[in-house]
Amino acid sequence: MEKAKLTLDRDYKIGEIDKRVFGSFLEHLGRAIYTGIYQPEHPQADEEGFRKDVIALIRKLGVPIIRWPGGNFVSGYHWEDGVGAVDKRPQRLDLAWFTTESNKVGLHEFCSFAKKADSEVMMAVNLGTRGVDDAKNLVEYCNLDTHSKYADMRRQNGSEKPFDIKLWCLGNEMDGPWQIGHKTAEEYARIANESAKVMKWLDPSIELVACGSSALGMPTFGDWERTVLEEGYSNIDYLSLHQYYGNAKNDTPNFLAQSINLDSFIKGVAAICDSVQAKKHSKKKINLSFDEWNVWYHSNGQDKKFYDARSWGQEPPLLEDIYNFEDALLVGSMLITLLNNADRVKIACLAQLVNVIAPIMTSKTGGAWCQTIFYPFMHASKYGRGTALIPLLSSPVYETSEFDAVPCVDASAVLGEDGGVTVFAVNKSQDRDIALELDMRAFGDMKVIEHIVMHNDDVKAINTEEKPDNVTPINVKCDESGGGISGIKLGKLSWNVIRLK
């Protein structure tokens, strides 16, 4: 068996892991909201119409923040449509996804849902068709306890106390031509900075995320980030990144190597932030919000037919990627990459949470179940709280059509508050088991207390409502020997969680 070695030291730290890196995202898109989290006629619906079976799975994921209401949807959204008496709310055509929005779930309902899910709202404001004044009004409505127009409107709509939302997105993907109200870098930088300024005048305690480029491959990448930062550096707190990966060419080795691309993207954006900081002679450091990330490609053909038809339906099955085992492996490697950049990535949102490119799926007439990607995210969220350690890793390598010398093993390590260490590892090799040696001399006498493994011989294996446990993790025994912890078997194509005390 080939070998890999991971050396760790409690004093060699990347940084503290912000719990918000395990956030997620719900947009008014497809069945994410309606028949996803909200379905009053369902047997599992609570008194407000939210599905208790879905909320239970979200709690199991341990999601501390949920970004809402978009996404592309927010760039045409009027938040006032979603407050007040439900039977008086207007239906609107949504140009982001060519559907009809009922507005049955609005601001008050979503804040109530987030609380039930043991989470908090990461609110996005519309900087597409709206702007500074609307952003100001929304902050007043949500966060102020004053006797003023919008705070009083909130009280009249049933919420005496403010929602006290602390994290806000200044629009969404504004460099994308697909975006309603698409803007140049200069146009967006101005409106984002002016909105940020007045939002913080109203509530200085909030944190603000400005839009970076929509993806690494955008022609605007780099220049966009620099323009936005130079205009709004003093008023914004985070810069956003979005990235999705697909395997349309059915090239598993290259697909699983995309964590290299992700790491390069993060470090590149951090470098741009630091260059602007240096230019401004500022003591303030802008950190990163990776507020959309996932695998996304399975549903593209089906979705295009819907968009072309322009039927303006409600709750259509859009972006319903059915995730397989290899998708779970890449999601695991992406989580490892986020943890290994914990010094700069302080917020991240798996996009999305239910039905739409999501770890949780629902049936309108049946139950809710976990997709393959649910499990690596759940493990990272549960065991990945603490301090990210520097992983000194040596590993066998392989080559792909896009990358040279791809490590077979991706790994990260987290030091918990109890002194225990959790190692997350993915073996990306299709044909090689690898024995992982953990050199932990700096920790004293450590032993493995749990080794969780997820593997399937079929990389295309999926979970379904009929077979929800087709691809699930198991616990295995680990071979230990003296002089460090060696011989931990990482089976070919496997996700591993190794817990040590």
Summary of the structure (lengths in Angstrom):
residues: 501
radius of gyration: 22.7
end to end distance: 26.1
largest distance: 70.3
contacts: 1799
relative contact order: 0.15
helix: 30%
strand: 25%
